[in-house]
Amino acid sequence: MSVLYHALQGEQAYEKYASDARRAGDGELQQCFDDCRSEEHERAQQAKRLLADRLDVEDDDDDDDADDDDDETSGEDEEDEER
């Protein structure tokens, strides 16, 4: 989560630096910052995908646990009905 946050912060900072370089008329420096911003963007996207994949896995595990709880409760209800 921290990597995603910092990558997004870095992307924003590099965008500002590139803008400053553009205003100063330094195309080479602007290109350097644009490249850095692009790398941070890719890093943020990768971190977001990885985080989402892991959250999906955890959600799936939670769903399985919830199903197990439902099964146990259902069995108890059936026993009560038989009595």
QUIKAGI-V549131 format. One record per residue. RES is the residue in one letter. PHI is phi in whole degrees, 0 to 359 (999 if undefined). OMEGA is omega in radians with two decimals (* if undefined). NEAR is the number of other C-alpha atoms within 10 Angstrom. Layout:
# QUIKAGI-V549131
res=<RES;RES>
phi=<PHI;PHI>
omega=<OMEGA;OMEGA>
near=<NEAR;NEAR>
This chain:
# QUIKAGI-V549131
res=<M;S;V;L;Y;H;A;L;Q;G;E;Q;A;Y;E;K;Y;A;S;D;A;R;R;A;G;D;G;E;L;Q;Q;C;F;D;D;C;R;S;E;E;H;E;R;A;Q;Q;A;K;R;L;L;A;D;R;L;D;V;E;D;D;D;D;D;D;D;A;D;D;D;D;D;E;T;S;G;E;D;E;E;D;E;E;R>
phi=<999;296;298;299;302;291;295;293;297;298;301;295;295;297;297;294;298;296;297;298;295;298;296;280;79;257;297;295;293;300;297;300;291;297;296;297;297;298;296;295;298;298;297;295;296;296;298;295;298;297;296;298;300;287;292;297;296;295;297;297;296;296;297;297;297;295;296;297;296;297;297;294;294;300;296;294;297;294;296;297;294;290;284>
omega=<-3.13;3.13;3.11;-3.13;-3.09;3.09;3.12;3.07;3.13;3.12;3.14;3.14;-3.14;3.09;3.11;-3.14;3.13;3.11;3.10;3.13;3.11;3.13;3.13;3.12;-3.13;-3.09;-3.13;3.12;3.09;3.14;3.11;-3.13;3.07;3.10;3.11;3.13;3.12;3.11;3.11;3.12;3.12;3.12;3.13;3.13;3.11;3.13;3.13;3.10;-3.12;3.12;3.14;3.11;-3.11;3.08;3.08;3.14;3.13;3.11;3.11;3.11;3.12;3.12;3.12;3.12;-3.13;3.11;3.13;3.13;3.13;-3.12;-3.13;-3.13;3.13;3.14;3.13;3.13;3.14;3.11;3.13;-3.13;-3.12;-3.09;*>
near=<10;8;13;20;13;14;20;19;16;18;23;14;15;21;19;16;18;23;16;15;18;15;11;11;11;12;13;12;17;22;14;15;22;19;15;18;24;15;15;21;19;15;18;22;15;14;18;16;13;14;14;12;12;12;12;12;12;12;12;12;12;12;12;12;12;11;12;12;11;12;12;10;12;12;11;12;11;10;10;9;8;7;5>
